[in-house]
Amino acid sequence: MKTIYPNELISRPDHAPLNKTDIRLGDVVYLQPKTGPRIASTVIYGEPLFGCTTYTADASCQKGQRIRFRFRLKDVHHVAPRGEATH
């Protein structure tokens, strides 16, 4: 399993609003690695850490490789509540 950290993600532009800011377990978030396409991943953990909430999400890629993301709200480009997401 590969882990991608916040320093490896492209943050959401300041002028781009986020459709949902109350991220919960099971929600699908769309994150943009610095290399490669935007990836949909399912939130499995969220906890305040060092003054801001840090989340963990898992995703599966086409080749069967699993990816784990560690990210903050500013790294999220879109949120789909659990049950409404399409990968």
KOLKETOR-959898 format. One record per residue: chain; x, y, z of N, C-alpha, C, O, CB in turn; residue number from 1. Coordinates in pm, 1 decimal. Atoms other than C-alpha are relative to their C-alpha. Glycine has a CB too. Layout:
N
{node "A" {X Y Z} {X Y Z} {X Y Z} {X Y Z} {X Y Z} NUM},
...
END
This chain:
87
{node "A" {84.3 -117.5 0.0} {0.0 0.0 0.0} {88.9 123.9 0.0} {181.4 136.5 80.2} {-96.0 -0.2 121.8} 1},
{node "A" {-74.0 -124.9 9.1} {132.7 338.1 -99.7} {-73.5 107.1 81.6} {-196.3 114.3 76.9} {16.8 44.3 -149.0} 2},
{node "A" {59.9 -109.4 -76.2} {72.5 637.2 132.4} {41.1 132.0 -61.9} {159.1 155.8 -87.6} {42.0 -5.9 149.1} 3},
{node "A" {-25.4 -133.3 54.8} {40.0 988.7 -8.3} {-33.2 102.3 108.3} {-142.5 100.7 164.8} {-84.5 25.7 -130.4} 4},
{node "A" {12.0 -99.6 -107.0} {89.2 1279.1 235.4} {-37.0 137.0 -57.8} {-27.9 157.3 -178.8} {132.1 9.5 80.0} 5},
{node "A" {42.9 -132.6 47.9} {-32.4 1642.9 215.3} {101.9 71.2 -88.9} {63.0 142.9 -181.2} {-30.7 87.4 117.4} 6},
{node "A" {-101.5 -68.0 82.1} {299.3 1764.0 70.0} {8.5 -58.3 -141.6} {77.8 -2.7 -226.8} {137.2 -9.5 67.7} 7},
{node "A" {2.5 61.6 131.9} {235.9 1533.3 -229.2} {-131.9 26.0 -72.9} {-156.6 -30.7 -179.3} {23.7 -149.4 12.1} 8},
{node "A" {130.5 -31.3 57.1} {-111.3 1676.7 -301.6} {-6.4 144.0 -47.5} {62.7 230.7 6.0} {-109.9 -26.0 101.6} 9},
{node "A" {26.5 -136.4 44.9} {-226.7 1982.7 -493.9} {-119.6 51.1 79.3} {-227.3 -8.4 75.5} {-26.8 6.2 -155.5} 10},
{node "A" {107.8 -58.6 -79.3} {-435.2 2201.6 -264.4} {-107.2 59.9 -89.5} {-80.6 101.0 -202.5} {55.0 106.6 94.5} 11},
{node "A" {111.3 -64.6 71.7} {-773.9 2330.1 -373.5} {31.5 149.0 -10.9} {75.8 208.7 87.3} {-138.4 -23.6 73.6} 12},
{node "A" {-26.3 -144.1 13.1} {-737.4 2684.8 -512.7} {-84.5 79.7 100.5} {-197.6 42.0 131.3} {-29.8 47.8 -144.9} 13},
{node "A" {68.6 -82.5 -99.4} {-834.5 2956.7 -262.8} {-134.9 50.8 -49.3} {-227.9 65.2 30.1} {87.1 117.2 38.6} 14},
{node "A" {124.2 -54.8 54.4} {-1105.9 3089.4 -494.9} {-105.9 -107.4 -28.6} {-220.1 -73.8 -59.9} {30.0 76.2 -126.9} 15},
{node "A" {93.6 108.9 30.6} {-1269.4 2745.5 -543.8} {-71.0 -44.4 127.8} {-7.2 -93.6 220.9} {74.2 -120.2 -65.6} 16},
{node "A" {73.0 41.9 -119.9} {-1544.5 2676.7 -292.2} {-9.5 -152.5 7.9} {-5.7 -221.6 -93.9} {-141.0 61.8 1.3} 17},
{node "A" {18.7 142.3 -21.5} {-1584.9 2331.4 -141.3} {-148.0 -23.8 25.3} {-209.5 48.1 104.0} {87.4 -52.1 118.8} 18},
{node "A" {144.3 22.2 -7.6} {-1935.0 2186.1 -173.6} {-47.6 -51.3 135.8} {-165.7 -38.0 168.0} {-40.9 -97.0 -106.1} 19},
{node "A" {38.1 57.5 -129.4} {-1931.8 2019.2 171.4} {122.7 4.3 90.5} {226.8 -51.9 56.5} {-54.4 -147.6 -15.7} 20},
{node "A" {-116.9 -12.2 -86.6} {-1703.7 2101.7 462.9} {-6.9 -89.1 123.4} {91.3 -99.8 197.0} {16.3 142.5 42.7} 21},
{node "A" {9.8 91.1 -114.2} {-1833.2 1858.2 724.2} {24.7 -143.5 -46.8} {-68.9 -221.4 -65.4} {-139.2 12.1 68.9} 22},
{node "A" {-39.6 131.0 51.2} {-1642.9 1551.1 608.0} {-15.9 -103.2 110.8} {27.6 -82.9 224.2} {146.5 2.2 -53.1} 23},
{node "A" {26.6 106.9 -97.0} {-1749.2 1229.3 779.6} {52.8 -132.8 -52.0} {81.3 -147.6 -170.9} {-151.2 -10.7 29.8} 24},
{node "A" {-44.4 132.8 39.9} {-1639.3 867.8 778.0} {-94.1 -56.3 -105.5} {-216.1 -45.5 -92.9} {7.5 -94.2 121.9} 25},
{node "A" {78.0 57.9 108.3} {-1755.4 694.5 461.7} {-21.6 93.3 -117.6} {-56.9 47.6 -226.3} {-131.1 -43.5 51.6} 26},
{node "A" {10.9 -94.2 111.4} {-1767.5 1013.1 251.9} {111.3 -27.6 -101.2} {218.3 -77.1 -65.8} {7.1 147.0 50.8} 27},
{node "A" {-101.5 13.6 104.8} {-1581.3 1004.5 -78.4} {53.5 138.8 -31.0} {-22.4 230.3 -62.9} {-58.5 -68.4 -129.0} 28},
{node "A" {-65.0 -127.5 29.3} {-1330.5 1285.5 -128.9} {84.2 -15.9 -125.8} {137.5 -123.3 -153.9} {87.6 47.8 119.9} 29},
{node "A" {-78.7 -1.0 123.2} {-1157.0 1378.8 -451.9} {125.9 80.7 25.8} {119.8 200.0 55.7} {-81.4 59.1 -120.3} 30},
{node "A" {-130.3 -59.6 -28.8} {-785.6 1452.1 -409.4} {84.6 -1.6 -126.8} {70.9 -90.7 -210.5} {72.1 -75.7 115.4} 31},
{node "A" {-83.5 -13.4 119.3} {-529.8 1563.6 -668.8} {147.2 -15.4 36.8} {207.3 78.1 89.7} {-24.4 136.2 -68.6} 32},
{node "A" {-144.3 13.1 -21.8} {-178.1 1416.7 -637.8} {76.3 92.2 -94.5} {24.6 130.3 -199.6} {45.1 -146.5 -19.9} 33},
{node "A" {-81.4 -86.8 86.4} {101.8 1631.5 -782.0} {32.6 -68.1 -132.1} {53.8 -1.2 -233.3} {129.8 39.8 71.3} 34},
{node "A" {-20.6 74.1 124.3} {159.0 1357.2 -1037.7} {-116.7 -96.1 -16.8} {-146.7 -174.8 72.9} {137.1 -76.8 0.5} 35},
{node "A" {110.3 90.5 27.4} {-132.5 1177.2 -1195.5} {-135.7 66.6 8.7} {-146.2 185.7 37.8} {4.6 -114.7 94.1} 36},
{node "A" {136.1 -52.4 3.7} {-508.3 1217.9 -1216.0} {-60.4 17.3 139.5} {-6.2 -31.5 238.6} {-87.6 -91.5 -82.3} 37},
{node "A" {77.6 -15.4 -123.3} {-758.7 1320.5 -947.9} {-51.2 -138.4 40.1} {-91.0 -217.8 -45.1} {-119.4 102.2 -18.9} 38},
{node "A" {38.3 132.4 -48.9} {-846.8 1022.0 -729.0} {-111.1 12.4 103.5} {-104.1 95.6 194.0} {121.6 -73.3 60.3} 39},
{node "A" {107.6 8.9 -98.6} {-1168.2 941.7 -541.4} {42.4 -100.4 106.1} {87.3 -210.3 73.9} {-136.2 -41.7 -66.6} 40},
{node "A" {-37.2 89.5 -108.8} {-1103.0 789.7 -199.7} {-101.1 12.3 113.5} {-162.8 117.3 131.3} {142.8 31.2 50.5} 41},
{node "A" {98.9 6.5 -107.1} {-1319.4 689.6 96.2} {65.2 32.9 133.2} {167.5 -25.4 169.1} {-65.9 -139.0 5.4} 42},
{node "A" {-53.2 -43.9 -129.1} {-1260.7 860.4 432.1} {-18.6 -111.0 103.6} {-128.8 -162.7 122.0} {-69.7 131.2 46.9} 43},
{node "A" {5.9 103.7 -102.6} {-1174.4 609.8 706.0} {34.6 53.0 139.1} {13.2 -16.0 238.8} {93.8 -113.1 -35.9} 44},
{node "A" {-42.0 -53.6 -130.0} {-1044.0 839.7 982.2} {12.6 151.1 -9.0} {52.8 204.0 -112.6} {134.3 -63.0 45.7} 45},
{node "A" {-19.1 -144.2 -8.6} {-1045.8 1203.7 1087.6} {17.2 39.4 144.7} {-62.6 0.0 229.7} {-118.1 75.8 -63.2} 46},
{node "A" {-30.1 -36.8 -137.8} {-894.5 1358.0 1399.6} {78.7 130.5 2.9} {166.8 151.6 -80.5} {78.7 -112.3 70.8} 47},
{node "A" {-81.3 -121.9 -14.9} {-765.9 1699.4 1514.0} {144.6 -37.3 34.0} {169.6 -119.5 122.1} {-59.4 92.9 110.4} 48},
{node "A" {-141.2 28.2 -20.1} {-387.0 1694.8 1498.0} {80.0 125.6 -31.9} {71.5 177.8 -143.1} {46.4 -119.6 -87.8} 49},
{node "A" {-83.8 -118.3 17.3} {-147.4 1986.5 1543.1} {-80.4 122.3 -44.7} {-34.4 199.1 -129.2} {109.6 -28.9 -100.8} 50},
{node "A" {77.6 -120.4 25.9} {-424.3 2247.3 1528.3} {-96.1 -5.9 -117.0} {-171.0 89.5 -138.4} {90.8 110.0 -21.5} 51},
{node "A" {98.1 14.2 107.8} {-619.6 2118.8 1226.5} {-37.5 -147.1 -13.7} {37.8 -235.2 28.0} {55.9 55.7 -134.8} 52},
{node "A" {43.5 138.0 16.4} {-814.9 1808.1 1139.0} {75.2 -65.4 -114.8} {82.1 -12.5 -225.7} {-151.4 -6.8 -24.4} 53},
{node "A" {-69.1 79.8 100.3} {-615.5 1548.3 953.4} {-85.0 -123.2 -27.0} {-131.5 -189.4 65.8} {144.6 -39.2 46.6} 54},
{node "A" {83.3 111.9 41.6} {-803.5 1283.1 757.4} {85.3 -108.5 -63.4} {196.7 -83.8 -109.8} {-108.5 46.6 -97.7} 55},
{node "A" {-60.8 112.7 70.3} {-712.3 941.1 622.8} {-107.7 -59.8 -89.1} {-222.0 -76.9 -46.7} {58.6 -107.5 100.2} 56},
{node "A" {94.2 59.8 94.2} {-877.6 790.1 316.6} {73.0 -106.6 -81.7} {193.2 -97.3 -106.5} {-62.7 108.6 -93.2} 57},
{node "A" {-54.6 108.0 82.0} {-825.8 474.6 112.2} {-62.4 1.1 -138.3} {-179.1 36.5 -155.4} {-22.8 -135.9 67.2} 58},
{node "A" {47.6 10.2 138.5} {-856.0 426.2 -263.2} {63.1 -122.5 -63.5} {169.7 -167.8 -21.8} {34.0 129.0 -82.0} 59},
{node "A" {-54.2 109.7 80.5} {-805.2 141.2 -507.9} {17.5 51.0 -141.5} {-71.7 115.6 -196.5} {-92.9 -126.5 3.5} 60},
{node "A" {-26.7 -43.3 137.3} {-647.3 206.8 -845.0} {-31.2 -112.0 -97.8} {-61.8 -224.4 -58.0} {146.4 45.0 -15.5} 61},
{node "A" {33.3 94.9 106.1} {-703.8 32.2 -1177.7} {85.1 -126.1 5.4} {36.7 -234.9 -25.6} {16.1 65.9 -134.6} 62},
{node "A" {-89.6 115.2 -1.0} {-405.7 -195.7 -1133.1} {-12.2 -81.1 129.1} {67.9 -171.6 152.7} {143.5 45.9 -18.7} 63},
{node "A" {19.8 73.4 -124.1} {-536.7 -318.8 -796.4} {84.7 49.8 115.0} {75.6 -1.9 226.3} {28.2 -143.0 -22.1} 64},
{node "A" {-83.9 -55.9 -105.4} {-285.3 -112.4 -602.2} {-85.0 87.1 91.3} {-164.7 168.1 44.2} {117.4 81.6 -59.8} 65},
{node "A" {72.1 -83.2 -96.6} {-425.5 41.3 -285.4} {84.4 122.2 34.2} {207.0 115.2 42.8} {-34.4 -80.6 128.6} 66},
{node "A" {-66.6 -124.8 -36.7} {-343.5 400.0 -195.4} {-66.7 54.1 125.4} {-189.3 55.1 135.6} {-5.6 104.5 -116.3} 67},
{node "A" {51.0 -64.5 -120.9} {-382.0 562.7 144.4} {43.2 146.2 -4.3} {159.9 177.7 -27.3} {52.3 -71.4 130.6} 68},
{node "A" {-26.1 -143.6 -1.2} {-408.9 940.2 163.8} {-7.4 53.1 142.0} {-95.1 13.6 218.9} {-99.7 74.5 -90.4} 69},
{node "A" {8.2 -81.0 -121.4} {-334.3 1162.4 462.1} {-15.0 142.7 -51.9} {67.7 188.9 -130.5} {129.0 -18.1 96.7} 70},
{node "A" {28.1 -130.2 58.8} {-482.2 1505.4 394.7} {-74.8 89.6 97.1} {-123.2 45.0 201.1} {-79.8 -16.0 -127.9} 71},
{node "A" {76.7 -99.2 -75.4} {-642.2 1821.7 531.0} {-110.7 54.4 -89.2} {-112.9 28.0 -209.4} {91.7 115.5 51.4} 72},
{node "A" {114.6 -53.2 72.6} {-957.5 2003.6 427.1} {42.7 80.2 -122.6} {-23.8 75.0 -226.0} {-84.1 86.8 91.9} 73},
{node "A" {-45.2 -83.5 112.3} {-759.8 2241.2 202.7} {45.8 -82.5 -120.0} {60.4 -28.8 -229.7} {113.2 90.4 45.1} 74},
{node "A" {-44.3 87.1 109.8} {-646.8 1941.3 -7.4} {-115.9 -63.5 -75.7} {-94.8 -125.8 -179.8} {90.0 -109.0 54.0} 75},
{node "A" {117.7 64.2 58.7} {-1002.5 1828.5 -91.2} {-57.0 87.7 -111.3} {-79.0 207.2 -91.2} {-107.8 -27.1 108.2} 76},
{node "A" {55.6 -73.1 113.3} {-1138.8 1930.5 -432.7} {-151.2 -17.7 -11.7} {-219.1 68.6 -67.3} {66.9 -45.0 -128.1} 77},
{node "A" {144.3 24.5 3.9} {-1487.7 1777.7 -396.7} {-31.3 -109.0 102.7} {51.6 -195.9 129.5} {-48.0 -42.0 -145.0} 78},
{node "A" {43.9 100.7 -96.3} {-1684.4 1573.8 -140.2} {-133.9 -56.4 -45.8} {-224.2 18.9 -82.2} {-11.1 60.0 143.7} 79},
{node "A" {127.3 66.4 28.2} {-1958.1 1320.0 -212.3} {-38.9 -76.0 126.6} {35.0 -164.0 170.7} {10.2 -96.9 -125.7} 80},
{node "A" {42.2 72.3 -120.3} {-2154.7 1204.5 93.6} {-13.7 -149.0 -28.3} {-39.7 -190.1 -141.4} {-133.0 56.0 52.8} 81},
{node "A" {9.6 144.9 12.8} {-2160.2 830.9 156.9} {-131.3 -37.3 -67.6} {-236.8 14.2 -30.7} {11.1 -68.1 138.0} 82},
{node "A" {119.2 43.4 71.5} {-2405.2 663.0 -79.0} {-29.1 79.4 -126.0} {-104.2 32.6 -211.6} {-117.1 7.6 90.0} 83},
{node "A" {23.3 -83.1 118.4} {-2400.4 944.1 -337.3} {117.8 0.8 -94.8} {108.7 57.7 -203.5} {-31.6 140.9 41.2} 84},
{node "A" {-123.6 -7.9 77.8} {-2050.2 891.7 -471.9} {-0.7 -96.0 -117.5} {-57.1 -205.2 -111.4} {119.4 -28.5 88.5} 85},
{node "A" {-27.3 86.0 113.8} {-1959.1 754.0 -810.7} {148.1 9.6 -28.7} {201.2 119.3 -46.4} {-85.2 39.6 -124.9} 86},
{node "A" {-146.2 0.0 20.8} {-1597.6 650.0 -864.9} {29.2 11.5 -144.9} {145.7 13.4 -184.4} {66.0 -125.9 56.7} 87},
END
